Amino acid sequence: MSQPRHLRGDYLHFQPITTRWHDNDVYGHVNNVVYYGYFDSTVNAYLIERGGLDIHDGDVVGFVVSSACDYFASIAFPDRIEVGLRVGKLGNSSVQYELAVFKAGEEEACAAGRFVHVFVDRASNRPVPIPESLRQALAALVVQVPG
């Protein structure tokens, strides 16, 4: 079964990231678990900068409830990468992010992943509607992908 192609033009926001020496594993490439850190950093930077998420004192926080990643080509330190971000589904209290890792300047992704945040009240850990400032920022990234 062939994997779908993930192209740079399919993503609406990009976060540049510099790989670090300790991202490499003993096989000489970035370890699979590190990609999740790239995804988390990309999403949270976007939510803080564009949606006004207050990670320290805000009433609402996002909990990751599902995640996955597919790998197509390796990256390694000192590669410069860009993580593409889009929103595949925007619900009342949840959002599914779709992300892809690109080497700087390349059109095809080295990896593509997805994860779901459920927004909850910080005090009770119960789901709440996505606050309007975050919803607007996320709505700007919603795409309809054929298939």
Helices and strands as residue ranges (DSSP letters): G 8-10, E 13-18, G 21-23, H 32-51, E 60-71, E 80-90, E 94-103, E 111-121, H 132-139
